[in-house]
Amino acid sequence: MQHSRGRLVDVTTLADFDHRLAEGVRSLAGWRVTGLDLTGRGDALASVTVAQSLFQGCAFAPADEESVRRRGAVVLPRVPHAPLDTFRSALYSPRELYDTPAYTDSLDARAYAWSRGMPDQDDALAEALHDHSIDIALDAWVDGRSIVGVMGGHALQRGSAGYADAARLGRALGSRLTVATGGGPGAMEAANLGAFLSAAPADALDSALEALGAVPSFTPDVGAWAAAAFAVIDAHSPGVDSLGIPTWHYGHEPPNPFATVIAKYVRNATREAILLEVCDAGIVFLPGAGGTVQEIFQDACENYYADESTLAPMVLVGVSHWTEVVPAWPLLKSLAAGRAMEGHVHLVDTVDEAVAVLTS
């Protein structure tokens, strides 16, 4: 993918790099070259002017890196020992995070272990650069899409009635909008599953729910839990795109593979804000606890100060849950009273009612 903004040219593939030089480019001024292996491009680099160019996260033959620095390029190498690509140009795919047969050896597990260590300055820089790269990639991915969020508890198990309801919600919304979740297990996984199968026959979801019920939780074995998901994905690929936005802050909760793209952040505060921000078509809040309540009132704060043109619906599902078990609704209703957001907050009892609110 490459974007041109005036004199700024983003180059993120070797094919694009080679094509531009083959077309006769003689100066890389204004180029931002990201994440390329240029160890075999020494002659090409020597043939062009590199002053006022930026190479970030690229690999060079030793003499070539010294040469481009000496000739005026800025070179930002990858941070040593960080398992994450700090200058990546795309969101993660599920198989990229689950890249080994044993989950404990996977990129996802290694990144979590690294993020829980005692960070030094290099680690802190790597975290910031990585999350900034995810921001840029996510902006590009959501452009032109209408995103609806589904929030809910991570503890909801496969095989439960609540899990099936969340999957049916994701399927109904995924046929009209792009579904986004927090990217984890439970209700989030179910919504991404339903979205993935939203173009498949109705019985495909029923068979998937039955198959997944054999491995109801990611504990005690994340590998078995993920393998059951990948078996469903392989049976129904390519599926419909949906988005997961998880965080390594909650790395003990693995990312669900049904989100076709995953914007995984190291820093949870960044992730929470972005997750709510991208959901321009509204958010459904399924029964949950601490994390879901936090998301309700973060979203409520945004809507409280918004004008009519930027408001997005908030739909809480489960009258008993949100009025008695976790009585967030009375406070939300009081907060909305007399504000522009008042007509945009809804309490319903079923996922069918939630779909009707968001698609009416």
Secondary structure, 3 states (H helix, E strand, C coil): CCCEECCEEEECCHHHHHHHHHCCCCECCCEEEECCECCCCHHHHHCCECCCCEEECCECCHHHHHHHHHCCCEEECCCCCCCCCCCCCCCECHHHHCCCCCHHHCHHHHHHHHHCCCCCHHHHHHHHHHHHHHHHHHHHHHCCCCEEEEECCCCCCCCCHHHHHHHHHHHHHHCCCEEEECCCCCHHHHHHHHHHCCCCCHHHHHHHHHHHCCCCCCCCCHHHHHHHHHHHHHHHCCCCCCEECCEHHHCCCCCCCCCCEECCECCHHHHHHHHHHCCCCCEEECCCCHHHHHHHHHHHHHHHCCCHHHCCCEEEECHHHHHHHCCHHHHHHHHHCCCHHHHHEEEECCHHHHHHHHHC
